[in-house]
Amino acid sequence: MLNSILELPFLAAAEYPDRLSHQFRRGRGIESRTFSDFTLSIRELTAGMQELGIRRGDHVGFFVNNRYEWSVSDYALQALGAVSVPRGSDTTALEVQFIFHHSDSVFMILESLSQLSDLINVFTEDDWKQCRKIMLIDAPERLDGIPDELTDKIVYYRDLFSQGREFLSGNPGFMEKLISKVKSEDLFTIVYTSGTTGNPKGVMLSHANFVQNVVANTPRLEVDSSKEEITVVMLPSWHVYERAFEFVCHYTALTIFYSSAGRFAADLLEVKPHLIISVPRVWESIYQKMIKAISLMPAFKRNLIFMFIKINQLYLTSDTYLRGGYISLKDRSGFHHLISRIGHVFGRLFLFPGHSLAGRLFRPFREKVGGRMRVAASGAGSLPKYLDEVFNALGITIVNAYGMTECAPGILSRTLGCNTLGTTGIPFDNTEVQLRREDGSETSTGEKGVVFVRGPQVMAGYYKNQDATEAVLDAEGWLNTGDLAVRSENGEIIIVGRIKDTIVLMSGENVEPEPIEDKMKESLYIDHAVVLGQDQKQLSAIVAVNEEELMRLAAELKLSPSEVVVDGSGSIEHEGIYQHLMNEVNSLISREHGFKRFEFITRILPVKNDFSIGKELTQTLKVKRKYIQEKYKGLISRLHQDTKRRKQR
């Protein structure tokens, strides 16, 4: 049994010392490290950090993007019993200041001198007094613009490694002693949430929280350490979704190839991963490019592909039903079950020849993600059903997953043995999940309720924020996730939205915006959508328009770029473009696609898509509703006024 996360790389190195642990780009080449190299780096940096003065219980602000040194540092801090407080190197200076100060950090790790330069005018004199040492991973040639009192605090990683090597030469059993001191209940890390509704909260997570995710998630991904597999990652390592997955990789001696958002598609082709984790926005991007490519094909070939996608969807539905996976939002009789089962037996037999042909026909699509991908897990946001159905039908197996920072992060996921399209899955092992009504009682089949979770992955609480902790975590260990879900008859759960995102119209109708937004993003023109309408008569939406498709449409309408975006806000107000986009939205949000009349979008606010991570988007590419509504509040106000005037006419 695992006692701590710190054990993982050393167990892998003992069994597979020469297997690659990491690959990454440096300059124009690709560098590799084995598990033996990896654990040696951890030993050296741990010793170097101890020589620097880092001790058990010290909080260390850790502002670095995913790279080999990130992982080495993470384990070195664990070994010393220090508490890591991680965030990316692209975090704004103001947010770094808040996190460093609020977390009581006394050491800081940065990637580059430019990060430190950004902090000089934001950190207070007290903040700098609080900071004992600043560790820089990349050593600059000069320290231009850095005050003398700060240069004395700077230590370079190359020197830490050098000092660590010297120390280890006389202390061969150093690391083993440290590993034995780590307890499963020890505070491991404080991860600050993305702060979409105000200042971020510091989630306190222990070794036990992450160990639960490792032992529960590994079987669901069916990772076999005896097989040499590789993954390509591009999500930030500090995010618990990515961090927990990297721990699974170390647990199973799986090779990590570090990529980036800009190179991810190319790296999938080059590296040919066996499994990946991703977020819905990645699949949306791939889907839009794929649909555009299919639309340019001759009509016969295009229709053939769409026909076989549908055949495969039907086959997968029948096959999964016979494995026990299906969606039924009401309890049915045994006779109804029997009739359905018989129908799916014949359905699978009838559709099997088409399924076999589809497997060969769709090989070029699978090659677009490397050609040997065994499974992809999609989390950090709900996977829209249309993406779920299309990619699985193409033979690119995606399992949906759900979690949150407060659970390090895993709560639910689907399994490869029962991959029910459209659901979020079933609870991880050792995890209890309840869907509750407002009065605290459990919901019945198909009834919407709030998700509560209890298990060894649930956080200890929010750092220095007892009120926020008590608001979501009760004395019995039940965590209120704030998410809404329904339970299928067979126990599978479908996440449908968040309490705080629910829109209440003037008529009293409750609207969950996510399904509407997901459907709108099926359009090639729409990269992001934010539904509006709280206390309004009808719904409207901000739509961030894909720039490439926008320019193509402008060319068709014989418009110059200056005629498309009319002001500094990025608002798109040309009537022809507006009407085209509105027609797209109306065709998607309709009765034919299962939407009720009060869910229809009556007005849109098209804006040029310049959404960026850290502003409009979180690190996992989810939109920050509050930020966007504040950014466009003037235009939104005008939008609602225009809607009222149109109704009065």
C-alpha positions in Angstrom: 0.0 0.0 0.0 1.2 3.5 -0.8 1.8 5.7 2.2 2.8 8.9 0.3 3.1 10.4 -3.2 6.9 10.7 -2.6 7.3 6.9 -3.0 6.1 6.9 -6.6 9.2 7.8 -8.6 11.5 5.6 -6.4 9.3 2.6 -6.8 9.3 3.1 -10.6 13.1 3.6 -10.7 13.6 0.4 -8.7 11.7 -1.7 -11.3 12.3 0.3 -14.5 15.5 2.3 -14.0 16.3 2.7 -17.7 12.7 3.5 -18.8 12.1 7.1 -19.9 10.3 9.2 -17.3 10.3 12.5 -19.2 10.8 13.9 -22.7 10.8 17.7 -23.4 12.0 20.2 -25.9 15.1 22.3 -25.1 16.3 24.6 -27.7 15.8 22.9 -31.1 16.2 19.4 -29.7 14.3 16.9 -27.6 15.9 15.8 -24.3 15.1 12.6 -22.3 15.4 11.5 -18.7 15.1 8.0 -17.4 13.5 7.1 -14.0 17.0 6.6 -12.7 17.9 10.1 -13.8 14.7 11.5 -12.4 15.2 10.1 -8.9 18.8 11.3 -8.9 17.6 14.8 -9.8 15.1 14.6 -6.9 17.8 13.5 -4.5 20.2 16.3 -5.5 17.6 19.1 -5.5 16.3 17.9 -2.1 19.7 18.0 -0.6 20.4 21.4 -2.2 17.1 22.9 -0.8 17.9 21.5 2.6 21.3 23.3 2.5 19.5 26.5 1.5 17.4 26.2 4.7 14.1 24.8 3.7 12.6 22.8 6.6 9.5 20.7 7.4 6.4 22.9 7.5 7.8 25.8 5.5 5.4 27.1 2.8 7.0 27.6 -0.6 5.4 29.7 -3.4 6.0 27.8 -6.6 5.2 29.7 -9.7 6.4 27.5 -12.6 4.9 26.0 -15.8 5.0 22.3 -16.7 8.6 21.2 -17.3 11.0 18.6 -16.0 12.2 20.9 -13.1 8.6 21.3 -12.0 8.2 17.6 -11.2 11.7 17.4 -9.6 10.9 20.4 -7.4 7.5 19.0 -6.4 9.1 15.8 -5.1 12.0 17.6 -3.4 9.6 19.8 -1.4 7.6 16.7 -0.4 10.8 15.0 0.8 11.7 18.0 3.0 8.1 18.1 4.5 7.7 21.6 3.0 4.2 22.6 1.7 4.2 23.6 -1.9 1.9 26.5 -3.0 1.9 26.1 -6.8 0.7 28.3 -9.7 1.9 28.8 -13.3 4.6 31.2 -14.4 1.9 33.1 -16.4 0.0 34.0 -13.2 -0.4 37.8 -12.9 1.8 39.7 -10.5 -1.1 40.8 -8.4 -2.3 37.2 -8.0 1.2 36.0 -7.2 1.4 38.6 -4.5 -2.0 37.6 -3.0 -1.2 33.8 -3.0 2.4 34.3 -1.6 1.2 36.6 1.1 -2.0 34.7 2.1 -0.3 31.3 2.1 2.4 32.5 4.5 5.1 31.4 2.1 8.7 32.1 3.1 10.5 30.8 0.0 9.7 31.4 -3.7 10.5 29.4 -6.8 10.3 31.2 -10.2 11.2 30.2 -13.7 12.8 33.4 -14.9 14.1 36.8 -14.1 11.3 38.4 -16.0 8.8 37.0 -13.4 10.8 38.6 -10.6 10.9 41.9 -12.5 7.1 41.9 -12.7 6.8 41.4 -8.9 9.0 44.3 -7.9 6.3 47.0 -8.1 3.6 44.7 -6.7 5.2 43.1 -3.6 5.2 45.2 -0.5 8.3 45.7 1.8 6.7 43.2 4.2 6.3 40.6 1.4 10.0 40.8 0.6 10.9 40.6 4.3 8.7 37.5 4.5 10.6 35.9 1.5 13.9 34.4 2.7 15.2 33.2 -0.7 14.1 33.4 -4.3 15.1 30.3 -6.4 15.4 30.8 -10.2 15.3 27.8 -12.5 16.7 29.6 -15.5 19.8 31.6 -14.7 20.0 35.0 -16.5 23.3 36.5 -17.8 22.7 39.7 -15.8 20.4 40.9 -13.0 19.5 44.2 -14.7 16.8 46.2 -12.8 16.8 44.1 -9.7 17.5 46.0 -6.4 20.6 45.0 -4.5 18.5 43.9 -1.5 16.8 41.3 -3.7 19.9 40.1 -5.6 21.2 38.8 -2.2 18.1 36.6 -1.9 18.5 35.0 -5.4 19.7 31.4 -5.7 20.0 29.5 -9.0 18.9 26.0 -9.5 22.3 25.0 -11.0 23.9 25.9 -7.7 21.3 24.0 -5.7 21.9 20.9 -7.7 25.7 21.3 -7.3 25.4 21.8 -3.6 23.1 18.8 -3.4 25.6 16.5 -5.2 28.3 17.6 -2.8 26.1 16.9 0.2 25.0 13.5 -1.1 28.5 12.2 -1.5 28.8 12.1 2.3 25.2 11.2 3.1 24.2 8.1 1.0 21.1 7.2 3.0 19.7 10.8 3.1 16.6 10.3 0.9 15.5 7.0 2.5 15.4 8.6 5.9 13.3 11.5 4.6 10.8 9.1 2.8 10.3 7.2 6.1 9.3 10.4 7.9 6.4 11.3 5.5 3.0 10.5 6.8 -0.1 10.1 4.7 -2.0 12.7 6.6 0.8 15.3 6.2 -0.2 18.6 4.5 1.3 18.2 1.0 0.2 21.3 -0.9 -2.1 24.3 -0.9 -3.6 24.8 -4.3 -5.4 28.1 -4.9 -8.5 27.9 -7.0 -8.8 30.0 -10.2 -10.7 32.8 -8.4 -13.5 33.3 -11.0 -15.7 34.8 -8.3 -13.2 36.8 -6.2 -9.9 36.1 -4.5 -8.8 32.5 -4.9 -9.2 30.1 -2.0 -6.3 27.9 -0.8 -7.3 24.2 -0.9 -5.3 22.2 1.6 -4.5 18.7 0.3 -2.7 15.8 1.9 -0.7 12.9 0.6 -3.7 10.7 1.3 -5.9 12.8 -0.9 -3.7 12.3 -3.9 -2.9 8.6 -3.1 -6.6 7.9 -3.4 -6.7 9.4 -6.9 -3.7 7.4 -7.9 -5.0 4.0 -6.7 -8.5 4.7 -8.0 -7.7 6.2 -11.3 -5.0 3.9 -12.5 -7.3 0.9 -13.0 -9.9 3.0 -14.8 -7.3 4.1 -17.3 -6.1 0.5 -17.5 -2.5 1.5 -17.4 -0.2 -1.5 -17.2 3.3 -0.7 -16.0 4.7 -3.8 -17.8 4.0 -2.0 -21.1 6.0 1.0 -22.2 3.5 3.7 -22.9 3.8 7.4 -23.5 1.5 10.4 -23.0 1.6 13.9 -24.3 0.6 16.6 -21.7 -0.1 20.3 -22.2 -2.2 21.3 -19.1 -0.4 23.2 -16.4 1.3 20.8 -13.9 0.1 22.9 -10.9 -3.5 22.1 -11.8 -4.7 19.2 -9.7 -6.1 17.4 -12.8 -2.7 17.4 -14.5 -0.8 16.9 -11.3 -2.8 13.8 -10.3 -2.4 12.3 -13.7 1.4 12.8 -13.6 1.4 10.9 -10.3 -0.4 8.1 -12.1 2.3 8.2 -14.8 5.1 7.9 -12.1 3.2 5.2 -10.4 3.0 3.1 -13.6 6.4 4.1 -15.1 4.7 5.8 -18.0 6.7 8.3 -20.1 5.6 12.0 -20.0 6.2 14.2 -23.1 5.8 17.8 -22.2 4.0 19.8 -24.9 2.2 23.1 -25.0 -1.1 24.5 -26.3 0.5 25.7 -29.5 2.3 22.5 -30.3 -0.2 19.9 -28.9 -1.7 18.9 -32.2 1.7 18.5 -33.9 3.1 16.6 -30.9 0.2 14.1 -31.0 1.2 13.3 -34.6 4.9 13.1 -33.8 4.9 11.3 -30.4 1.9 9.0 -31.1 0.7 8.8 -27.4 -1.1 5.7 -26.0 -3.2 7.8 -23.7 -3.8 11.5 -22.9 -5.8 13.7 -20.6 -7.5 16.7 -22.0 -10.2 19.3 -21.5 -13.4 19.7 -23.6 -12.0 22.8 -25.4 -9.2 20.7 -27.0 -11.8 18.3 -28.4 -14.0 21.2 -29.6 -11.0 22.6 -31.5 -10.2 19.2 -33.1 -13.9 18.7 -34.0 -14.2 22.0 -35.7 -11.2 21.4 -37.9 -12.4 17.9 -38.7 -15.9 18.9 -39.6 -14.5 21.7 -41.8 -12.3 19.2 -43.6 -15.2 16.8 -44.1 -17.4 19.6 -45.4 -14.9 20.2 -48.2 -15.1 16.6 -49.4 -17.2 15.4 -52.4 -20.8 15.0 -51.4 -20.8 11.2 -51.7 -17.7 10.7 -49.4 -19.0 13.3 -47.0 -22.4 11.6 -46.7 -20.7 8.2 -46.4 -18.7 9.3 -43.4 -21.6 10.8 -41.6 -23.7 7.7 -42.3 -21.0 5.4 -40.8 -20.6 7.8 -37.8 -24.3 7.3 -37.1 -24.0 3.5 -37.5 -21.1 3.4 -35.1 -23.0 5.5 -32.6 -25.9 3.1 -32.7 -23.6 0.1 -32.4 -21.8 1.6 -29.4 -25.2 2.4 -27.7 -26.3 -1.2 -28.1 -22.9 -2.7 -27.1 -22.7 -0.5 -24.0 -26.3 -1.2 -23.0 -25.5 -4.9 -22.9 -22.6 -4.1 -20.6 -25.0 -2.3 -18.2 -24.4 1.2 -19.5 -27.3 3.4 -20.5 -29.3 6.5 -19.6 -32.8 6.1 -18.2 -34.1 9.0 -16.1 -37.0 6.9 -14.8 -37.2 3.5 -13.1 -38.5 0.8 -15.4 -40.1 -2.6 -15.0 -38.2 -5.9 -15.4 -40.3 -6.6 -18.6 -39.2 -3.2 -20.0 -35.6 -4.1 -19.3 -36.0 -7.5 -21.0 -37.5 -6.0 -24.2 -34.8 -3.3 -24.3 -32.1 -5.9 -23.9 -33.5 -8.1 -26.6 -33.7 -5.1 -28.9 -30.0 -4.2 -28.3 -28.9 -7.8 -28.8 -30.4 -7.7 -32.3 -29.2 -4.2 -32.8 -25.6 -5.1 -32.1 -25.7 -8.1 -34.4 -27.3 -6.1 -37.2 -24.9 -3.2 -36.9 -21.7 -5.2 -36.5 -20.8 -5.4 -40.2 -21.1 -1.6 -40.5 -19.1 -1.2 -37.2 -16.3 -3.3 -38.7 -16.3 -1.3 -41.9 -16.3 2.0 -40.0 -13.2 0.9 -38.1 -11.3 0.8 -41.4 -12.9 3.9 -42.9 -12.1 6.0 -39.8 -8.4 5.1 -39.6 -7.3 8.5 -41.1 -9.1 10.3 -38.4 -7.4 8.3 -35.7 -4.1 9.0 -37.3 -4.7 12.7 -36.6 -4.2 12.0 -32.9 -1.2 9.7 -33.5 -2.9 6.5 -34.5 -2.3 4.4 -31.4 -4.3 6.2 -28.8 -5.8 3.7 -26.4 -7.8 6.1 -24.3 -8.3 9.8 -23.7 -9.8 11.1 -20.4 -11.7 14.4 -20.6 -12.1 16.4 -17.4 -12.0 19.9 -15.9 -15.4 20.6 -17.5 -18.4 18.7 -18.9 -17.8 17.0 -22.2 -20.6 18.0 -24.6 -22.5 15.0 -25.8 -22.0 15.7 -29.5 -18.2 15.5 -29.0 -18.6 12.4 -26.9 -20.6 10.7 -29.6 -18.5 11.7 -32.6 -15.1 10.9 -31.3 -16.0 7.6 -29.7 -17.8 6.7 -33.0 -14.6 7.4 -34.9 -12.7 5.0 -32.6 -11.0 7.7 -30.5 -12.1 6.4 -27.1 -12.9 9.2 -24.7 -13.9 8.6 -21.1 -15.6 11.4 -19.3 -14.4 12.4 -15.8 -15.5 14.8 -13.1 -13.8 16.2 -10.1 -12.7 19.4 -8.4 -9.6 20.9 -6.8 -11.1 20.2 -3.3 -11.0 16.4 -4.2 -7.5 16.3 -5.7 -9.5 16.0 -8.0 -11.3 12.8 -8.9 -14.9 12.0 -7.9 -16.6 10.3 -10.9 -15.5 8.8 -14.2 -16.6 6.4 -16.8 -14.8 3.1 -17.4 -13.4 1.5 -20.5 -15.5 -1.5 -19.8 -18.8 0.5 -19.6 -18.2 3.8 -21.4 -21.8 5.2 -21.5 -21.8 8.1 -23.9 -23.5 11.2 -22.4 -22.9 10.3 -18.8 -20.2 11.5 -16.4 -19.8 8.0 -14.9 -19.8 6.3 -11.5 -18.0 7.2 -8.3 -14.4 6.2 -7.8 -13.6 3.3 -5.4 -13.8 4.4 -1.7 -16.0 7.3 -2.7 -19.6 8.1 -1.7 -21.7 10.4 -3.8 -25.2 11.7 -3.0 -27.5 13.9 -5.0 -29.6 16.0 -2.6 -32.6 18.2 -2.7 -32.7 21.6 -1.0 -34.0 20.0 2.2 -31.1 17.6 2.3 -32.9 14.4 1.3 -31.6 12.3 -1.6 -33.2 12.7 -5.0 -34.9 9.9 -6.9 -34.0 8.7 -10.4 -33.9 11.5 -13.0 -34.5 14.2 -10.4 -31.9 17.0 -10.4 -30.0 17.5 -7.2 -26.7 19.0 -5.7 -23.7 16.7 -5.8 -22.3 15.8 -2.3 -19.1 13.7 -2.0 -17.3 12.0 0.9 -14.1 10.0 0.7 -10.4 9.9 1.3 -9.8 12.5 -1.5 -11.8 15.3 0.2 -9.7 18.3 1.3 -9.0 19.2 4.9 -10.4 22.7 4.2 -9.5 26.2 2.9 -6.3 27.7 4.3 -7.1 30.5 6.8 -10.8 30.6 5.7 -12.9 28.7 8.2 -16.1 30.4 7.0 -15.6 29.2 3.4 -14.7 25.7 4.7 -17.8 25.4 6.9 -20.0 26.6 4.0 -19.1 23.5 1.9 -17.7 20.8 4.3 -19.8 19.4 7.1 -18.8 17.7 10.3 -19.4 14.2 8.8 -17.0 14.9 5.9 -19.6 15.5 3.2 -18.4 18.1 0.6 -21.0 20.2 -1.2 -19.6 20.5 -4.7 -22.1 23.2 -5.9 -22.7 21.1 -9.0 -26.0 19.8 -10.2 -26.6 16.3 -11.5 -29.2 13.6 -12.2 -28.8 9.9 -11.6 -29.7 7.3 -14.2 -31.7 4.3 -13.3 -28.5 2.1 -13.3 -26.6 4.5 -11.0 -24.6 6.4 -13.6 -24.5 10.2 -13.0 -24.8 13.0 -15.4 -23.5 16.5 -14.4 -25.9 19.2 -15.7 -24.6 22.5 -14.4 -23.7 24.5 -11.3 -26.0 26.1 -8.8 -24.3 29.5 -9.1 -24.6 29.4 -12.9 -28.4 28.6 -13.0 -30.3 31.5 -14.7 -33.7 32.3 -13.3 -35.9 34.2 -15.8 -38.6 36.7 -14.9 -41.1 33.9 -15.6 -39.5 31.8 -12.9 -38.1 29.2 -15.3 -34.7 27.8 -14.2 -32.2 27.5 -17.1 -28.9 25.6 -17.0 -26.6 27.5 -19.4 -24.0 24.8 -20.1 -26.0 22.6 -22.4 -27.1 25.6 -24.4 -23.5 26.9 -24.7 -22.2 23.5 -25.6 -24.7 23.2 -28.4 -23.9 26.7 -29.7 -20.2 25.7 -29.9 -21.0 23.1 -32.5 -21.0 26.0 -35.0 -17.7 26.5 -36.8 -18.1 30.2 -36.1 -18.5 30.1 -32.3 -15.4 29.3 -30.2 -17.0 30.3 -26.8 -20.5 31.2 -25.6 -21.9 32.7 -22.4 -25.6 32.6 -22.0 -27.2 35.6 -20.2 -30.7 36.3 -18.8 -30.8 36.5 -15.1 -34.1 38.3 -14.2 -34.8 38.9 -17.9 -37.8 37.8 -19.9 -35.7 35.9 -22.4 -32.1 34.6 -22.9 -29.4 36.3 -24.8 -25.7 35.3 -25.3 -22.2 36.6 -25.8 -20.6 34.6 -28.6 -16.8 34.8 -29.2 -16.5 34.3 -33.0 -13.7 32.3 -34.6 -11.5 34.9 -36.3 -10.6 32.7 -39.3 -14.3 31.8 -40.0 -15.3 35.5 -39.4 -12.8 36.7 -42.0 -14.0 34.1 -44.5 -17.6 35.2 -44.0 -16.6 38.9 -44.3 -14.9 38.0 -47.6 -18.1 36.4 -48.9 -20.1 39.5 -47.9 -17.4 41.7 -49.6 -16.5 43.5 -46.3 -13.1 44.8 -45.3 -11.8 43.9 -41.8 -12.4 47.4 -40.5 -16.1 47.0 -41.4 -16.4 43.9 -39.2 -15.2 45.0 -35.8 -16.6 48.4 -35.2 -15.1 49.6 -31.9 -12.4 49.0 -29.4 -14.5 46.5 -27.4 -14.3 43.9 -30.1 -18.0 44.0 -30.8 -19.2 42.8 -34.2 -22.2 44.8 -35.4 -22.4 44.4 -39.1 -26.0 43.5 -39.8 -25.2 40.8 -42.4 -22.7 39.0 -40.1 -25.0 39.4 -37.2 -27.9 37.8 -39.1 -25.7 34.9 -40.3 -24.6 34.2 -36.7 -28.1 34.5 -35.4 -29.3 32.0 -38.0 -26.6 29.6 -36.8 -27.7 29.9 -33.2 -31.4 29.5 -34.1 -30.7 26.3 -36.0 -28.9 24.8 -33.1 -31.0 26.0 -30.1 -34.3 24.7 -31.4 -37.1 22.3 -30.6 -35.6 19.8 -33.1 -32.5 19.6 -30.8 -34.5 19.1 -27.6 -34.6 22.7 -26.3 -37.7 24.3 -24.7 -39.0 27.6 -25.9 -37.8 29.5 -22.9 -34.3 28.2 -23.6 -34.2 29.8 -27.1 -31.7 32.6 -27.6 -33.4 35.8 -28.7 -30.4 38.1 -29.1 -26.6 37.6 -29.3 -23.6 39.8 -28.7 -21.0 38.7 -31.2 -17.4 39.6 -30.2 -14.1 38.8 -31.8 -12.5 35.9 -30.1 -9.5 37.3 -28.2 -10.2 35.3 -25.1 -6.9 34.4 -23.3 -5.9 32.2 -20.4 -5.7 34.2 -17.1 -8.3 36.7 -18.2 -11.5 35.3 -19.9 -10.3 31.7 -19.6 -9.1 29.5 -16.8 -6.0 27.4 -17.1 -8.3 24.5 -18.3 -9.9 26.8 -21.0 -13.2 27.2 -19.2 -14.8 30.7 -19.5 -14.8 33.0 -16.5 -18.5 34.1 -16.6 -18.1 36.9 -14.0 -15.0 38.3 -15.8 -16.7 38.3 -19.2 -19.9 39.8 -17.9 -17.9 42.6 -16.3 -15.8 43.1 -19.4 -18.8 43.5 -21.7 -21.2 45.0 -19.1 -21.8 48.2 -21.2 -22.6 46.1 -24.3 -24.7 43.7 -22.3 -26.8 46.6 -20.9 -27.3 47.9 -24.5 -28.2 44.4 -25.6 -30.9 44.1 -23.0 -32.3 47.5 -23.9 -32.4 46.6 -27.6 -34.2 43.4 -26.7 -36.8 45.4 -24.7 -37.3 47.9 -27.6 -37.8 45.0 -30.1 -40.4 43.4 -27.8 -42.3 46.8 -27.4 -42.5 47.1 -31.2 
